[in-house]
């Protein structure tokens, strides 16, 4: 099987479907998100959930060229 034909054995779930998505943001997420937000000139809300933080990280990675 070629590299292009390999099946993704660990597909990513949409953060909205995470079982723990409504839990508070984790320390590593908060740290990385603050770094990205500083580079993008944006503010990070203080009450984000894990899922919301993940979505904001994805957005800011696109804006900053990281990721």
N, C-alpha and C positions, 0 to 999 in steps of 0.2 A: 504494500500500500504506500503510495507516495505521501509526502507531507501534506499536500493539499487535500488528500482524500481522508485524512484522519478525522475521526469523529471526536468532538469535544466531550471528554469524559466528565468534565466538571463545569457544566454551563452555569453562567451567572444568573441569579434570580433577580427579578425586579425588586428594588428595595421596598416597594409598596407591599410585596408578598412575603417579606421576612417575618418569621415568627417573633423575633425579638426587635423588630424595627421600631416599636414604640418605646423602647427603653432609652434612657438618657445617652447622649453622645459619650463615646469612650475617650479616654485620655489621648491615645494615639491619634484618633480622628480629630480631636479638638486641636492638638498641636499642629498637625499637618494643615488643617483647615485654616488656622490662624496665619500660617506661613503663606498659603495661597492667597488668602484674602488681603494680606498686607501687600503682596506683589500686584494684585489686581485693583487695589485701592477700594476694597469693599469692607463692609462691617459684617461680623458674624453674630447672629442672634444668640442670646445667652441660653435659650431654652430648647435647643435643637434635640431631636431624637436621633438615634443611630441612622435610620432611613433617610431623614432629612439631611443629615450631615453628609451621608454618602452621595446624595443627589447634588448637594452644593459643591462637594469636592469634584465630582465629574464636570460640573459646569465651569468651575474655576480652573481646572486643569486645561480645559479647552481654551479659556481666555488667556491663560498664562503660557501655554505651549508646553506645560509639564504633562507627564503621564503618558 
